[in-house]
Amino acid sequence: MPMSLIKSQNNSLRFCGQKFPAVIAEAGPAAIRRFLEFFSANIRNKNTRHAYARAVAQFCTWCERGQFSLDLLEPVVIAAYVESLAEKKSKPTVKQHLAAIRMLFDYLVIGQIMPMNPATSVRGPKYIVKRGKTPVLTAEEARKLLDSIDVSTLIGLRDRALISVMVFSFARVSAVIGINAEDFYQNGKRSWFRLHEKGGKFHEVPAHHSAESYLDAYLSAAGIGTEKKAPIFRTVLGKTRKLSPHRMHRNDALRMIKRRAKAIGLPASICNHTFRATGITAYLQNGGTLEHAQAIAAHESPRTTKLYDHTSDEITLDEVERIRI
């Protein structure tokens, strides 16, 4: 049971830190049980679970204010909620909230709590993305960032290794901080990364020589390379600046990246995802194929990979001068 979402306080069940949704509680014990199962057993990805829980909690609060019970929820009611949400949230957020509501109702219908899913026919806002908005560094900027890190300290070695693995493996930050010592392994003459991707999947990719070198230097200094089940990228123990036994969180990585970027005057918009996009863009600029970039990044669709491709972002002066009037 994801206890961070569902807690019992003073003999009262709470959800996302709030009173348990009345729209579910009033439907009876079977509805409550099915609702809890949806988050505890049906959604395995932790990030998705938390995002969907927040979306559902917000929807349930809206239902409570409007005094809607489960049997009063019809497509027109869901549509009204989506319209009200669109006035305050971005289109991608509205689509995510609607997806969470649809999935919850599907689960309740399968469990015979509801006769039909009132959100099935409700359409969200039209939103098509042809190019990602993730900020990308040039190869020179990425190199400047890596070279600016003081590697005379263990923390510096850790930070350089973390950034390099993200850049050279096209991996999500959660996949990189999720690796243990055994996930950086030798296969023949090459080192490989075993990345823990979404949905419990593993993705194996050969280590770029720079990432391999940086990670070897960090592991050697930290003395943690032999602890096979232990996390590689760890937090720091207070003022001692020594490594703790605890795995870094993606927010730890983000704070580190923001701090490192600011120190050398890089844009404040840089985030964890920047390095995935930077690696893919640099690869394609140097003659790599979209098909191979997709395989390295473990994307299901080449369209997703293309969102990270910023090779055509710059419009050259030659192209502009083609406008002859």
C-alpha positions in Angstrom: 0.0 0.0 0.0 1.5 3.4 -1.0 1.4 4.9 2.5 2.5 8.3 1.4 -0.8 8.5 -0.4 -3.2 6.7 1.9 -2.9 7.1 5.7 -5.0 6.4 8.7 -5.2 9.3 11.2 -7.3 9.3 14.4 -9.2 6.2 13.0 -10.0 8.2 9.9 -8.7 7.2 6.4 -7.0 10.0 4.5 -5.9 10.3 0.9 -3.1 12.6 -0.3 -3.1 14.3 3.1 -6.8 15.2 2.8 -10.1 13.7 4.1 -10.9 10.5 2.3 -13.0 11.4 -0.8 -16.7 11.5 0.1 -17.8 10.5 -3.4 -16.0 7.2 -2.9 -16.7 6.7 0.8 -20.5 7.2 0.4 -20.5 4.4 -2.3 -19.8 1.8 0.4 -17.0 -0.6 1.5 -16.7 -2.3 -1.9 -16.1 1.1 -3.6 -13.5 2.1 -1.0 -11.7 -1.2 -1.4 -11.6 -1.0 -5.2 -10.4 2.6 -5.0 -7.5 1.7 -2.7 -6.6 -1.3 -5.0 -6.5 1.0 -8.0 -3.6 3.0 -6.5 -1.9 0.2 -4.5 -2.1 -2.7 -6.9 -3.0 -1.4 -10.4 -0.4 1.4 -10.8 3.1 0.2 -10.3 5.1 3.2 -11.4 5.6 5.5 -8.3 5.7 8.7 -10.3 2.5 7.9 -12.2 0.8 6.8 -9.0 1.5 10.1 -7.3 0.5 12.2 -10.3 -2.7 10.3 -10.8 -3.5 10.4 -7.1 -3.2 14.2 -7.1 -5.4 14.4 -10.1 -8.1 12.1 -8.6 -8.0 13.9 -5.3 -8.6 17.3 -7.0 -11.5 15.8 -9.0 -13.0 14.3 -5.9 -12.8 17.6 -4.0 -14.7 19.2 -7.0 -17.4 16.5 -6.8 -17.8 17.1 -3.1 -18.3 20.8 -3.6 -20.9 20.1 -6.3 -22.5 17.4 -4.2 -22.0 14.7 -6.9 -22.2 11.1 -5.9 -20.9 8.3 -8.1 -24.3 7.5 -9.5 -24.7 11.2 -10.6 -21.5 11.3 -12.5 -22.4 11.5 -16.2 -20.4 12.6 -19.3 -21.8 16.1 -19.1 -20.5 16.4 -15.5 -17.1 15.1 -16.4 -17.0 17.5 -19.3 -17.9 20.4 -17.0 -15.0 19.5 -14.7 -12.6 19.4 -17.7 -13.8 22.8 -18.8 -13.3 24.3 -15.4 -9.8 22.7 -15.1 -8.8 24.1 -18.5 -9.3 27.6 -17.2 -6.5 27.1 -14.6 -4.2 24.3 -16.0 -2.2 23.8 -19.1 -3.5 21.5 -21.9 -1.0 18.6 -21.0 -2.0 18.8 -17.4 -5.7 18.7 -18.2 -5.1 15.7 -20.5 -3.2 13.9 -17.7 -6.0 14.6 -15.2 -8.7 13.3 -17.6 -6.5 10.1 -18.2 -6.3 9.5 -14.5 -10.1 9.9 -14.0 -10.8 7.6 -17.0 -8.5 4.9 -15.7 -10.0 5.1 -12.2 -13.5 4.7 -13.5 -12.5 1.8 -15.8 -11.2 0.1 -12.7 -14.4 0.8 -10.8 -16.5 -0.5 -13.8 -14.5 -3.7 -14.0 -15.0 -4.2 -10.2 -18.8 -3.7 -10.7 -18.9 -0.5 -8.6 -20.2 1.5 -11.5 -22.3 0.4 -14.5 -20.4 2.5 -17.0 -17.4 4.9 -17.3 -18.8 8.5 -17.6 -15.4 9.8 -18.8 -15.0 7.5 -21.8 -16.8 9.9 -24.3 -15.3 13.1 -22.8 -12.6 14.6 -25.0 -9.7 16.5 -23.6 -8.1 19.6 -25.2 -6.4 19.1 -28.5 -2.6 19.2 -27.9 0.0 18.1 -30.5 3.7 18.4 -29.8 6.0 18.4 -32.7 9.1 19.6 -30.9 10.0 19.2 -27.2 10.4 22.3 -25.0 13.2 20.7 -23.0 16.2 23.2 -23.0 19.2 21.7 -24.8 22.9 22.5 -24.3 25.3 22.7 -27.2 28.2 20.2 -27.2 30.5 23.1 -26.1 28.2 24.1 -23.2 27.9 20.5 -22.1 31.7 20.1 -22.2 32.1 23.4 -20.3 29.8 22.1 -17.6 31.6 18.8 -17.2 35.0 20.5 -17.1 33.9 23.1 -14.6 33.2 20.5 -11.9 35.9 20.4 -9.2 36.8 16.7 -9.2 39.3 17.0 -6.3 36.3 16.2 -4.1 34.2 13.0 -4.0 31.0 15.0 -4.5 32.5 16.6 -7.6 33.4 13.1 -9.0 29.9 12.0 -8.3 28.2 14.9 -10.0 30.4 14.7 -13.1 29.7 10.9 -13.3 26.0 11.4 -12.9 25.7 14.1 -15.6 28.0 12.2 -18.0 25.9 9.0 -17.7 22.7 10.9 -18.5 24.3 12.6 -21.5 26.0 9.6 -23.0 23.3 7.0 -22.4 20.2 9.2 -23.2 18.8 7.9 -19.9 16.1 9.5 -17.7 17.5 10.8 -14.4 15.3 8.2 -12.5 16.9 5.4 -14.5 20.4 6.7 -13.8 20.0 7.3 -10.1 18.3 3.9 -9.9 21.4 1.9 -10.9 23.3 -0.2 -8.4 26.9 -1.2 -8.6 26.0 -4.4 -10.3 24.3 -2.4 -13.1 27.6 -1.1 -14.3 29.3 -4.2 -15.5 31.8 -5.7 -17.9 30.6 -7.5 -21.0 33.6 -8.7 -23.0 36.0 -5.7 -23.4 33.3 -3.1 -22.9 31.4 -1.8 -19.9 27.7 -1.6 -20.0 24.9 0.1 -18.1 21.7 -1.7 -17.0 19.1 1.0 -16.6 15.9 0.6 -14.7 13.2 2.1 -16.9 9.5 2.7 -16.5 7.2 -0.2 -15.9 9.9 -2.3 -14.3 11.8 -2.8 -17.6 15.5 -3.1 -17.9 17.4 -1.4 -20.7 21.0 -2.3 -21.4 23.3 0.1 -23.3 27.1 0.1 -23.8 28.9 2.7 -21.8 30.5 5.6 -23.7 34.2 5.8 -23.0 33.9 9.2 -21.3 31.0 8.0 -19.0 32.9 4.9 -18.3 36.0 6.8 -17.3 34.2 9.3 -15.1 32.2 6.6 -13.4 35.3 4.5 -12.8 37.0 7.5 -11.2 34.1 8.1 -8.9 33.6 4.5 -7.8 37.3 4.1 -7.1 37.4 7.2 -4.9 34.2 6.3 -3.2 35.2 2.6 -2.7 31.7 1.4 -3.4 32.2 -0.5 -6.6 32.1 -3.9 -4.9 28.8 -3.3 -3.1 26.7 -4.9 -5.8 23.2 -4.2 -4.4 24.0 -0.8 -3.2 23.1 2.4 -5.0 25.9 4.1 -7.0 24.6 7.7 -6.8 24.1 8.6 -3.1 23.2 11.6 -1.0 25.6 13.5 1.2 25.8 13.3 5.0 25.2 16.9 6.2 28.3 19.0 6.9 30.7 16.0 6.7 30.2 16.0 2.9 30.6 12.2 3.0 28.4 9.8 1.0 25.4 8.4 2.8 24.1 4.9 2.1 20.9 6.4 0.7 20.1 6.7 -3.0 19.8 10.2 -4.5 16.3 11.4 -5.5 15.7 13.1 -8.8 15.2 16.4 -6.9 18.6 16.0 -5.4 20.0 15.7 -8.9 18.0 18.7 -10.1 19.3 20.9 -7.3 22.8 19.9 -8.1 22.4 20.6 -11.8 20.9 24.0 -11.1 23.8 24.9 -8.8 26.4 23.7 -11.3 24.8 25.5 -14.2 24.4 28.7 -12.4 28.1 28.7 -11.4 29.2 28.9 -15.0 26.4 31.1 -16.3 24.3 28.6 -18.1 20.5 29.2 -18.4 18.4 28.7 -15.2 15.9 26.6 -17.3 18.3 23.7 -17.4 16.8 20.6 -15.8 17.4 16.8 -15.5 15.9 16.1 -18.9 18.3 18.6 -20.5 21.0 16.0 -20.7 18.9 13.4 -22.3 17.9 15.9 -25.0 21.5 17.2 -25.3 22.9 13.7 -25.8 20.3 12.8 -28.5 20.8 16.2 -30.3 24.6 15.8 -30.3 24.4 12.3 -31.6 22.1 13.3 -34.5 24.3 16.3 -35.3 27.2 13.9 -35.7 25.5 11.7 -38.2 23.6 9.3 -35.9 20.3 8.0 -37.1 16.9 8.5 -35.5 16.3 4.8 -35.4 19.5 4.1 -33.4 18.8 7.1 -31.1 15.4 5.6 -30.4 17.0 2.3 -29.5 19.6 3.9 -27.2 17.0 6.0 -25.5 14.5 3.1 -25.2 11.7 5.0 -26.7 8.6 3.1 -27.9 8.1 5.4 -30.8 10.5 7.4 -33.1 8.1 10.4 -32.7 9.1 10.6 -29.0 12.8 10.6 -29.9 12.2 13.3 -32.4 10.9 15.6 -29.7 14.4 15.6 -28.3 16.0 16.4 -31.6 17.0 20.0 -31.7 19.3 19.8 -34.7 17.1 22.0 -36.8 16.4 24.6 -34.2 18.8 27.2 -35.7 17.7 29.0 -38.8 20.8 30.1 -40.7 21.3 33.5 -42.3 21.7 31.8 -45.7 18.1 30.5 -45.4 16.8 33.8 -44.3 18.5 35.5 -47.3 16.6 33.2 -49.6 13.7 35.6 -49.1 14.2 37.9 -52.1 11.7 40.8 -52.6 
